[in-house]
């Protein structure tokens, strides 16, 4: 439990997780964008 408390209070870990969330959000947007355009192109 002490390790979990240390990780939640460490700003480096918070920035790393924040960066990964932003990166995954951008990746999800591009997957949605490309799949939507591929489906529209087939019609």
N, C-alpha and C positions, 0 to 999 in steps of 0.2 A: 504494500500500500504506500510505503514511503517513496518508492520509485514512481508510482502514478502521480503522487503529489508533487514530486520534483519536476516531472515532465509537464504538468499543467501550469506550473509557476515559472517555467523557463521560457523567456521571450524568443530564444532561438528556435525552440520546438514549435512555438505558436506561429512564428513567421514561416517555418517550413510547412506546417500543415495548412496555413492560409494560402501559401503559394501553390500547394498541390490542389487545393479546392478551386482556386482560380484557373489553374491549368486544366483540370478536369471539366470545369464549366465551359471553357473555350473549346475543348475537344468535343464535348457533347453538342455544343452549338453547331460546330462544323459538320458533325455526323448528320444532325438533323437537316442542316442546310443542303448538303450534298444529296441526301436521300430524297428530300422534297423535290429538288430540281431534277433528279434522275426520273422520278415518277411523273413529273409534269412533262418531261421531254418525251416519254413513251406515249403519252396521250395524243 
